Amino acid sequence: MEQIRELNTTNMLLDILPGDSINISNTGASLSSLDRLFDQLLDHAISLGIRITAAIIVFIIGRWVISWLRKFIDRFLLRRRIEETVRRFLDSLANITLQIILFLLIVNIIGIQTTSFAAIIAAVGLAVGMSMKDNLSNFAGGVMLLVNKPFKVGDRIVAQGSDGTVQAIGILYTVLLTGDNITIYVPNGPLSTGSITNYSAQKERRVDISFNINYGVDVYDLKNTLLTIIQTNTLIKQTPAPFVGVTAVNNGSIDVTIRSWVNSSDYSSVSVALNEEIYKTLSEKGIYVPSTLSVKMLKD
């Protein structure tokens, strides 16, 4: 009876399963494929875990390195006495650049191809550079001006056809105030690459005054009179000694030149005072400068 029951059970299972028989070899092959799949997944998981761990370590070390580099750059700029506005901008620029480098390095460690990221960053940088090339040029010029310091706030300069006192040195523009109270914004790009005349860079300046006198004037008496005028002006320095002398003998006239040293801040006032005193002295002594007479013949 037991044998009959087992036979009936076997027949029922065969009726339920599809096909006429069970392929034992196929079942073993499927189990072997699953084992290999599980092994591969485990290997990939271990490899990914190692890469993620390495990426975390690189991230921690990279953040420390970035912090150290930013402090080093800031100390370097402080020693160079760079303006605070430029220091902040350069710190931000360095931080963004280093963070991008760290991001690309971590992505590469994880196993993601960085070629596409680099291409995108290059394309964005090119587009931004093309659209802002003038501003970038002015910005670079502003950085060079603040680093090299050809002038400072309060100096009187002549540059790019403008003459004025420096009111501010910005990132993109330098602000000048002219003598007649007009504000001029000079782009830093051409300003940093062009010629700059700084009248305030030196503590002392020389006042040069030249004029003509007619023949027959007692030159030595005139020299003594001019030296007296110079010595009575307390703003004129006696060292180096002032100079008064004949610098040229022309056809019908003589050139007399005065050279004296003053503080740069006193240049204008001394120049005006000397010219006024010289004119007054020449008038009192009856000394006149030669003049040119123009005659134009008209037909009736």
C-alpha positions as CSV (number, residue, x, y, z in Angstrom):
1,M,0.0,0.0,0.0
2,E,2.8,2.4,0.9
3,Q,4.5,1.8,-2.4
4,I,1.2,2.5,-4.3
5,R,0.8,5.8,-2.4
6,E,4.4,6.9,-3.3
7,L,3.8,6.0,-6.9
8,N,0.6,8.0,-7.0
9,T,2.3,11.1,-5.4
10,T,5.1,10.9,-8.0
11,N,2.7,10.8,-10.8
12,M,0.8,13.8,-9.5
13,L,4.0,15.9,-9.3
14,L,4.9,14.9,-12.8
15,D,1.4,16.0,-14.0
16,I,1.8,19.4,-12.2
17,L,5.3,20.3,-13.5
18,P,5.6,21.5,-17.1
19,G,7.2,19.2,-19.6
20,D,7.6,15.5,-19.5
21,S,10.6,15.3,-17.2
22,I,13.0,17.4,-15.0
23,N,16.5,18.3,-16.3
24,I,18.7,17.9,-13.3
25,S,21.8,19.2,-15.1
26,N,20.1,22.5,-16.1
27,T,19.1,23.1,-12.5
28,G,22.8,22.7,-11.4
29,A,24.0,25.1,-14.0
30,S,21.5,27.8,-12.9
31,L,22.7,27.4,-9.3
32,S,26.3,27.8,-10.5
33,S,25.4,31.0,-12.4
34,L,23.7,32.5,-9.4
35,D,26.8,31.8,-7.3
36,R,29.0,33.5,-9.8
37,L,26.6,36.5,-9.9
38,F,26.6,36.8,-6.2
39,D,30.4,36.6,-6.2
40,Q,30.7,39.4,-8.8
41,L,28.2,41.5,-6.8
42,L,30.2,41.0,-3.7
43,D,33.4,41.9,-5.5
44,H,31.9,45.1,-6.9
45,A,30.5,46.0,-3.5
46,I,33.8,45.5,-1.8
47,S,35.6,47.5,-4.6
48,L,33.0,50.3,-4.4
49,G,33.3,50.4,-0.6
50,I,37.1,50.7,-0.9
51,R,36.7,53.5,-3.4
52,I,34.1,55.3,-1.3
53,T,36.4,55.0,1.8
54,A,39.3,56.3,-0.2
55,A,37.1,59.2,-1.5
56,I,36.1,60.1,2.1
57,I,39.7,60.1,3.2
58,V,40.7,62.2,0.3
59,F,37.8,64.6,1.0
60,I,38.9,65.1,4.6
61,I,42.5,65.6,3.7
62,G,41.6,67.8,0.8
63,R,39.5,70.1,3.0
64,W,42.4,70.4,5.4
65,V,44.8,71.2,2.6
66,I,42.4,73.8,1.1
67,S,42.0,75.5,4.5
68,W,45.8,75.6,4.9
69,L,46.3,77.0,1.4
70,R,43.7,79.7,2.0
71,K,45.4,80.8,5.2
72,F,48.8,80.8,3.5
73,I,47.5,82.9,0.6
74,D,45.8,85.3,3.0
75,R,49.0,85.7,5.1
76,F,51.0,86.3,1.9
77,L,48.6,89.0,0.7
78,L,48.7,90.6,4.1
79,R,52.5,90.8,4.0
80,R,52.2,92.5,0.5
81,R,49.6,94.9,2.0
82,I,47.0,94.1,-0.5
83,E,43.6,95.8,-0.2
84,E,41.0,93.9,1.8
85,T,38.6,93.9,-1.1
86,V,41.1,92.1,-3.3
87,R,42.1,89.7,-0.6
88,R,38.5,88.6,-0.2
89,F,38.0,88.2,-3.9
90,L,41.2,86.2,-4.3
91,D,40.3,84.0,-1.3
92,S,36.9,83.3,-2.8
93,L,38.5,82.6,-6.2
94,A,41.1,80.2,-4.7
95,N,38.4,78.5,-2.6
96,I,36.2,77.8,-5.6
97,T,39.1,76.6,-7.8
98,L,40.4,74.2,-5.1
99,Q,36.9,72.9,-4.3
100,I,36.4,72.1,-8.0
101,I,39.7,70.3,-8.2
102,L,38.9,68.3,-5.1
103,F,35.4,67.4,-6.5
104,L,36.9,66.2,-9.8
105,L,39.5,64.2,-7.8
106,I,36.9,62.5,-5.7
107,V,34.7,61.7,-8.7
108,N,37.7,60.1,-10.4
109,I,38.5,58.0,-7.3
110,I,34.9,56.8,-7.2
111,G,35.2,55.7,-10.8
112,I,33.1,58.2,-12.7
113,Q,34.7,59.5,-15.9
114,T,35.7,63.2,-15.4
115,T,36.1,63.9,-19.1
116,S,32.5,65.2,-19.4
117,F,32.8,67.3,-16.3
118,A,36.0,68.9,-17.6
119,A,34.4,69.6,-20.9
120,I,31.4,71.3,-19.3
121,I,33.6,73.4,-17.0
122,A,35.8,74.4,-20.0
123,A,32.8,75.3,-22.1
124,V,31.2,77.4,-19.3
125,G,34.6,79.1,-18.6
126,L,35.0,80.0,-22.3
127,A,31.5,81.4,-22.5
128,V,31.9,83.5,-19.4
129,G,35.3,84.7,-20.5
130,M,34.0,85.7,-24.0
131,S,31.1,87.6,-22.5
132,M,33.1,89.3,-19.8
133,K,36.5,89.8,-21.4
134,D,36.5,93.5,-20.9
135,N,35.5,93.3,-17.2
136,L,38.0,90.4,-16.7
137,S,40.7,92.6,-18.2
138,N,39.8,95.5,-15.9
139,F,39.7,93.1,-12.9
140,A,43.2,91.8,-13.8
141,G,44.4,95.4,-14.2
142,G,42.9,96.3,-10.8
143,V,44.7,93.4,-9.1
144,M,48.0,94.5,-10.7
145,L,47.5,98.1,-9.6
146,L,46.8,97.0,-6.0
147,V,49.7,94.6,-6.0
148,N,52.3,96.9,-7.7
149,K,51.0,100.1,-6.2
150,P,52.1,102.7,-8.8
151,F,49.9,105.1,-6.9
152,K,47.7,105.3,-3.8
153,V,44.6,107.1,-2.7
154,G,45.3,110.8,-2.5
155,D,48.1,110.9,-5.1
156,R,47.8,113.2,-8.1
157,I,48.4,111.3,-11.3
158,V,48.1,111.8,-15.1
159,A,47.1,108.7,-17.0
160,Q,44.9,107.8,-20.0
161,G,44.5,111.5,-20.8
162,S,43.1,112.3,-17.3
163,D,44.7,114.5,-14.6
164,G,43.4,114.3,-11.1
165,T,43.7,113.1,-7.5
166,V,43.0,109.4,-6.8
167,Q,39.8,109.0,-4.8
168,A,39.4,105.3,-4.9
169,I,41.0,102.2,-6.5
170,G,38.3,99.7,-7.3
171,I,38.3,96.3,-8.7
172,L,37.2,97.5,-12.2
173,Y,37.7,101.3,-12.1
174,T,40.0,103.9,-10.6
175,V,38.2,107.1,-9.5
176,L,39.9,110.4,-10.2
177,L,38.8,113.9,-9.1
178,T,40.0,116.7,-11.3
179,G,41.0,120.2,-10.1
180,D,37.7,121.6,-11.3
181,N,35.8,118.9,-9.2
182,I,34.9,116.5,-12.0
183,T,34.9,112.8,-11.2
184,I,36.5,110.5,-13.8
185,Y,36.2,106.7,-13.8
186,V,39.3,105.2,-15.5
187,P,39.1,101.5,-16.5
188,N,41.9,99.5,-14.7
189,G,42.7,97.4,-17.8
190,P,44.3,100.2,-19.9
191,L,45.4,102.1,-16.8
192,S,47.6,99.2,-15.6
193,T,49.3,98.8,-19.0
194,G,49.6,102.4,-19.9
195,S,51.9,105.2,-18.8
196,I,51.2,106.7,-15.4
197,T,52.7,110.0,-14.2
198,N,52.6,110.2,-10.4
199,Y,53.3,113.7,-9.1
200,S,52.9,112.6,-5.5
201,A,55.2,109.6,-5.5
202,Q,58.2,111.6,-4.3
203,K,58.3,113.8,-1.1
204,E,60.1,116.6,-2.9
205,R,59.7,118.3,-6.3
206,R,61.7,120.9,-8.2
207,V,60.1,124.1,-9.3
208,D,61.5,125.2,-12.7
209,I,60.8,128.7,-14.0
210,S,62.3,130.1,-17.2
211,F,61.8,133.5,-18.8
212,N,63.5,135.8,-21.4
213,I,65.1,139.2,-20.9
214,N,66.5,141.6,-23.4
215,Y,70.1,142.3,-24.0
216,G,71.7,144.9,-21.8
217,V,70.2,143.8,-18.5
218,D,72.7,143.4,-15.6
219,V,72.5,139.7,-15.2
220,Y,74.4,139.5,-11.9
221,D,72.2,142.1,-10.2
222,L,69.1,140.2,-11.5
223,K,70.5,136.9,-10.1
224,N,71.1,138.4,-6.7
225,T,67.6,139.8,-6.7
226,L,66.0,136.5,-7.7
227,L,68.0,134.6,-5.0
228,T,66.7,137.1,-2.4
229,I,63.2,136.3,-3.5
230,I,63.8,132.6,-3.2
231,Q,65.4,132.9,0.3
232,T,62.5,134.9,1.6
233,N,60.1,132.1,0.7
234,T,60.1,129.8,3.7
235,L,58.6,126.9,1.7
236,I,61.6,126.6,-0.5
237,K,64.4,124.3,0.7
238,Q,67.9,125.5,0.9
239,T,69.3,122.0,0.4
240,P,69.8,121.3,-2.4
241,A,70.8,124.9,-3.0
242,P,68.5,126.9,-5.4
243,F,69.8,127.7,-8.8
244,V,69.5,130.9,-10.8
245,G,71.5,131.4,-14.0
246,V,71.5,132.1,-17.7
247,T,70.7,128.9,-19.6
248,A,70.6,130.2,-23.2
249,V,71.7,133.2,-25.3
250,N,69.3,133.6,-28.1
251,N,69.0,136.0,-31.1
252,G,67.9,139.1,-29.3
253,S,67.1,137.7,-25.8
254,I,68.6,135.8,-22.9
255,D,67.0,132.8,-21.1
256,V,67.1,132.9,-17.3
257,T,66.2,129.8,-15.3
258,I,65.3,129.3,-11.7
259,R,65.3,125.9,-10.0
260,S,64.4,125.3,-6.4
261,W,63.2,122.3,-4.4
262,V,60.1,122.2,-2.3
263,N,57.8,119.6,-0.7
264,S,55.5,118.0,-3.3
265,S,52.5,119.3,-1.4
266,D,53.8,122.9,-1.7
267,Y,54.7,122.8,-5.4
268,S,51.7,124.7,-6.7
269,S,51.7,127.5,-4.1
270,V,55.5,128.1,-4.5
271,S,55.3,128.1,-8.3
272,V,52.5,130.7,-8.2
273,A,54.3,132.9,-5.6
274,L,57.6,132.8,-7.4
275,N,56.0,133.8,-10.7
276,E,54.2,136.7,-9.1
277,E,57.3,138.0,-7.3
278,I,59.4,137.6,-10.4
279,Y,56.9,139.6,-12.5
280,K,56.7,142.3,-9.8
281,T,60.5,142.5,-9.6
282,L,61.0,142.8,-13.3
283,S,58.3,145.5,-13.5
284,E,60.0,147.5,-10.7
285,K,63.4,147.3,-12.4
286,G,62.0,148.1,-15.8
287,I,63.1,144.8,-17.2
288,Y,60.9,143.6,-20.0
289,V,60.8,140.4,-21.9
290,P,61.1,140.6,-25.7
291,S,57.8,140.5,-27.6
292,T,57.0,139.6,-31.2
293,L,55.3,142.1,-33.4
294,S,53.1,140.8,-36.2
295,V,52.5,143.0,-39.2
296,K,49.9,142.1,-41.8
297,M,49.8,144.1,-45.0
298,L,46.3,144.7,-46.4
299,K,45.5,145.7,-49.9
300,D,43.1,148.6,-50.5
